[in-house]
Amino acid sequence: MSLACETRMKPSIRQLEYFAAVVETGAFSRGAERLGLSQPALSQAIRELEQGLGARLFDRTTRRVELTEAGRVFQATALAGLSEIDRAVGLVRDLATLRQGLVRIAAPPLLAATVLPRLIRLAADAHPGLQIRVEDLGTDAIAAHLRTGRAELGLGTFPPAAEGLAITPILRDTLVVFVRPGHRLAARMGLNWNDLSGQPLVALTAESGLRRLVERGFEAAGVPFRPAYEVHQIYTALGLVAGLDAVAVLPLYAGGAMHGRRYHVLPLGQPVISREIALARRQDREPAPATQAIARLIQRNLRDLMPDLAPAGRAGGRGG
């Protein structure tokens, strides 16, 4: 029966590997030895491949094996495809074993500048094959990046039931008052919100979630909220505190942005307002191995990188 009359079928990867072994060794005996097969088993496998293709691939004599014209055509294309398959398998294994991978982390500018560089150094030591990219964004933009797949992880403060996100609280941060040395409030051991009445206040702009928390504190204390200065960034707020006779209500972790400047940081009560710093990811997508590894690293090390903050879940007044 002619080979052309046989049922056509697509070659399997194993058959391609058998064909490659014969081509590369130049003999069925050496090809079988490389594959750990008997020579008859390899010969039968090649016959089945030829039957499936409908063409003879090798001219066999007692002294040598040579490719037919069909065999040369098949070699030029199929073995290149096999090489690409091997490369693809290697790339996937590298991802699974953390030898390579990309993790994009979105965080507010202050956390991105003060905490993420140290986390990236830890990640480079633990997983040198991984790449980490940082997006410094506002909280709403962080959530949007996670939902649309433009970031794998988000670090910051999020509503407990943020739609479409899985939230893992790590630390609890508390609002405190920053003043410059020499300010008349600097000698105090602590403040209440009503102590801020009449003080030139530096506040973040209305789109900030932190601004809403500060407004809540003034409202709870029955004190009018009348900021003297409004800025977009915590860095700017601290600069105004350092250069003017002003005060700012900021999260305790803002102390990481001092960069050698001296401030007095005063506890703020009645009410105490705190919020959770959490790790967020997209809820409906199983994180890749690299994302899981970096998430674990953040959860293990963030407490050491922000030692003034309490673990999440500790009682500490009103949150937001």
Secondary structure, DSSP 8 states (H G I E B T S, - for coil): --GGGS------HHHHHHHHHHHHHSSHHHHHHHHT--HHHHHHHHHHHHHHHTS--EEE-SS-EEE-HHHHHHHHHHHHHHHHHHHHHHHHHHHHTTSSEEEEEEE-HHHHHHTHHHHHHHHHHH-TTEEEEEEE--HHHHHHHHHTTS-SEEEE---TT-TTEEEEEEEEEEEEEEE-TT-TTTT-S-EEGGGGTTS-EEEE-TT-HHHHHHHHHHHHHT-----SEEES-HHHHHHHHHHSS-EEEEEGGGGGG-TT---EEEEEESS-BEEEEEEEEETTS---HHHHHHHHHHHHHHHHHSTTSEETT---SB--
